[in-house]
């Protein structure tokens, strides 16, 4: 059948019009524009060694954190967030994998070789089209390699080129916010991004009196000093120096929020602000007590959090972050290639609109540690497992014959050198001071039980109190059951594997025997005066 030229022209015009309409529909009619229904961006901001409640949003007057406060006010402030293993590398391993440290082989320890078998959420997001990068302290310290022996950037491509003049001699010169801006400029098109902002603050060392002289702080602002330290001016000064470094972290966070606004990205960016473990002071960092594991946490996401400004009391574990990010990226966990997670996505809390307790099932968290810093014979660790349910904390110390912070003769290496540590050690034999040494550095019983609401400093052990025996047994049974479900080697007589994993820092590997044989060892994170020349009476 023949047709006229004019008919053919009308047909071609109609065909082109239909194709044009069909191509237009997905963009304007189905919400595929960059401003709607896109995968959310992720800004994960983590300070280095900051305890709860040391942010002004929690009512701590001697720390000023306007950026953290803004995230809390425009999102959710979490009051019960806990890191299962309070030390740098293990904490970050949990965040990245969504698994507890006893499920991560070598990565349960500090300074490990990260097992190639464990895929991390940043890698899964990158495969799904996310632009992934990081600045500052990333997964560390330790070694992470690919099967080909190449460096494995567990938190994404590093952005550390831009530097700035730091406010003190010990604060990093990394211009974190400028590096975030460089990351944003490198992003192509409207691809979603995931950025890891890992400050090196408030990690030690500090410039002494910087909080007073540069931060205009007053020791009298501190409402209370933990009861396991003597209340001395030098210790209050140490605490203010710590606060000054938290504020440095917060200033860069504030600049990053401004950058997100300027780029039109704040509305669809999940901003998570927390810390990796407790403050670098005796009886806190590297231990498993309340101040060690209880972390600040605020999360904002203007497009995705209902009723911003809420305060939530649900228990949150650091294992919950990875499944949250994977779900919000629209991915199925089982299809990512990551090992099974024990974490639970926080999206139910985001959408609930509720204050206080949102999900009654979020009523506990698990804790634990193996080897952190060295300093014991054969690089042995100090294995602990614990559970917090409600206001009760139960701890099981599996090797109570070992020194919990490292041996005295090797400087208690699992406690950073500081004015606070020096005060306690220098006065350990002074009248009325021995109990401070004992609480911070002495050996511990096999079981500990604390009411952390009434006793947040965890000084009154209720494990042998007849009134608490039933509760102790319930918590212990629940803990052991959950650890067995998670295939914790320590529940099956194989806890020794954690001691056998190599400590990967060549400079301090086999520290105890090398030091005791007279070798000069790198002890830059403690003071020379931390080493005990002779034991205490009765040691």
Secondary structure, DSSP 8 states (H G I E B T S, - for coil): ----HHHHHHHHHHHHHHHHHHHHIIIIITT-STTSS---EEEEEEESS--TT-SGGGT-TTS--HHHHHHHHTSEEEEEEE-SS-SHHHHHHHHHHSS-GGGSGGGGSSSEE--TT---HHHHHHHTT-EEEEEES-S-SEE-B-TTS-B--TT-EE----B---SSTTS--B-HHHHHHHHHHH--TT--EEEEEE--TT-S---TTHHHHTT---GGG-----TTS---HHHHHHHHHHHHHHHHHHHHHHHHHHHHHHTT-GGGEEEEEEESSS-SSTTTTTS-SHHHHEEEEEEE-TTT-SSSSEEE-S-EETTHHHHHHHHHTT--HHHHT--------SHHHHHH---B-S-TT--EEEEEE---S--SGGG----EEEEEETTEEEEEETTTTS-TT--GGGT-TTS---HHHHHHHHTTTSTTTHHHHHHHHS---SEEEEETTT-TT--S--TT-GGGHHHHHHHHHHHHHHHHHTT-GGGGT-THHHHHS----TTTTTHHHHHHTT-----TTS-GGGS-SS--TT-
